[in-house]
Amino acid sequence: MDQLYELSTRVPGEPGTAVVDASLKFLQPVSRQLVHRAAVAEVFITDALQVGEDRFLVGAQWPRDHALYYPDAQGLSDPLLLTETVRQALVYLAHEYCGIPLGHRFVGSDTHFEITDHEALMVGDTPLHLTLDVQWSWAANRPPRRYGMRVDAVVSVAGRECARAALSVYAVDERLYQRLRWQGAQGQGRDGTARAGHGTAVRQPAADVGRLRAKDSVLGRTQAGEWQLLVDLHHAVLFDHPGDHIPLMVTLEGARQLGHRLVNRRRGAPAGAVLRAVRVDCPAFADLDEPVRLSAELQPPASAADVTRLRITALQREDTVATVAMEWLPRTLPAAPGEPLFSRSAVGSGAAV
């Protein structure tokens, strides 16, 4: 079979066990229902194989271009594709291999990724085929009404390890979800028809936040100088299907855009910067119909002096709904043909996020 569509993988076992031969296919996306997406075009998972009791290989294909998660001017794939791909991988494994019913609601509590080899994620003449070596674990698991789970993934392209990522989630049935979702809330009974057009923040120009289209900017600023997350329920990617709260990926996109603006406007900043690592914690739901404020704090330097570390806090009312810690890596632009695009001293520095 054409190697564009199938990848043979040698999977080392535990000491004293045999090596596993496995072939992942990249022929077509899995069912959109199994990754909780409405649009087929937004499905990146193509296949999965169980190679151990709690270990899986998952195949994914990243497009050469995308409406929102497009490569940058130098051809680097959008780093946030890692978070979305790991999210889809967890949901797919949960339904297909781990017995979690399709009707359960999935709620993320924390996620992170670290890119160790940016050059492996450069877009070429064909879509990127990624292999996720996934370790599954259960946590605070109380089936059948509540399942707690975590995946830790090592990501590689053509056998070249390039990133590590993780995601923790709990899945609950509808009755328990409604109780958790609205417990103590003033707006009991609200639904996804709520609108978050708060009217006080001015949307930032797309170019200032690293986006191409005006509609993709989700960062606003008030007259008082506060940053605000702007929510457009009609956005076809960020709101692929109706919901009753702001998804994790929307909050992460807002934090990324604020980080891009601040990092690239720092005095003496290099000509361009790229995300190296992200860690997100979500302690509470963010409602659709009230403003979410974003505040940024520069963190102490990492072990590599040229890495910029930021902490973005998302607040609704007086509650923290998310914290996003980010590391930004400088890059020399433009690069001469054959020269590396990224600072070698910073890649893989191992600084915590």
Residue, then its C-alpha position, 0 to 999 in steps of 0.5 A: m500500500d502507498q506509504l502515504y496511507e499506511l505506516s508500519t511501526r515497531v513498538p517496543g514492549e516492556p522488558g522481557t516482552a516481544v516487540v509489537d508490529a503494528s500498521l496504522k492507516f491514514l486512509q480516512p477520518v474516523s466517525r465524527q461522532l466518535v470524536h465529538r465533532a459535527a464537521v467531517a473536515e474537523v476530524f484529525i484521527t484516522d485510526a487506532l490500535q491497542v498494543g497493550e492493556d492500557r497502551f494504544l497507537v493512534g494515527a492522525q492526519w494534519p491538513r496542509d492548510h486549515a480555516l483556523y489552525y493554519p501553518d505560519a508564514q514559515g510553514l510550521s503547523d499550528p501548535l494548537l493542533l496538538t491539543e485538539t488532536v489529543r482531545q480527539a484521541l482521548v474521546y475516540l479511545a474512550h468510546e471505541y475501546c474503553g466502554i464509555p457510552l456515546g451519550h456521556r458529556f466530556v469535561g476537561s480539567d487540565t491539558h498540556f503539551e511540549i514541542t521538542d522538535h519544531e522542524a518535524l512539524m513543518v508542512g511539506d508537499t503532503p499532509l502530516h501523518l502523526t503517530l500518538d503513542v498513548q498511555w491510558s489511565w483511570a483517575a477518580n473513576r466511578p462508572p457508570r455515571r462518572y468516568g475519570m481518565r487521563v492520556d499521556a501521549v508521545v507524538s512522532v512524525a515518520g518515527r521522529e519524536c517531536a512532542r509530548a502531550a497529556l489531557s485529563v477528562y471526566a465523562v458523566d451522564e446527562r443527569l449528573y452533568q446538569r447537576l454539576r453544570w448548574q450547581g449554585a449557578q444563578g442562571q439555572g436552565r440557561d442553554g446554548t442560545a445565550r449570546a456573549g456579545h458584551g459590546t464593551a470590548v473592541r476586537q483586536p486586528a487579526a494581524d496583531v494576534g497572529r491570525l489572518r481573518a478578522k473573524d478569527s480574532v477572539l481578543g478584545r480590549t475595553q476602554a479601561g484597557e482590560w483584555q477580554l475573550l470575545v465569543d462568536l457562536h457562529h464561528a464554524v471551527l471554535f463552535d463546531h456544535p452547540g454547547d452551554h459553555i465556552p469550550l476549552m479550545v476557545t479559551l486556549e485560543g484567546a490566551r494564545q492570541l494575547g500571548h502572541r500580541l504581548v510577546n511580539r510587542r515586547r521591546g527588543a523582541p525577536a522577529g517572530a516567536v512560536l509556542r513551545a509549551v502550554r499548560v492549561d488548568c480549568p477549575a470551572f465552567a465559563d458561561l456564554d453570556e457573561p464576559v471573560r477577562l484575560s490578564a497576563e503576567l510575565q513569569p521568571p525566566a526559564s533555564a534557557a534565557d531566550v524563552t519567554r514565559l507567560r501566565i494568562t488567567a481567565l476570569q468570569r465574574e470573580d471566578t478563575v475559569a482557566t489558567v494558561a501557562m505558556e512558553w514562547l520560543p524566539r525564531t530568526l526570520p527569515a531563515a536561509p534555505g537549509e538553516p534551522l528556524f528555531s533557537r537550538s539552545a531553547v528547544g528541549s530545554g525542559a523548563a516546567v510549564 
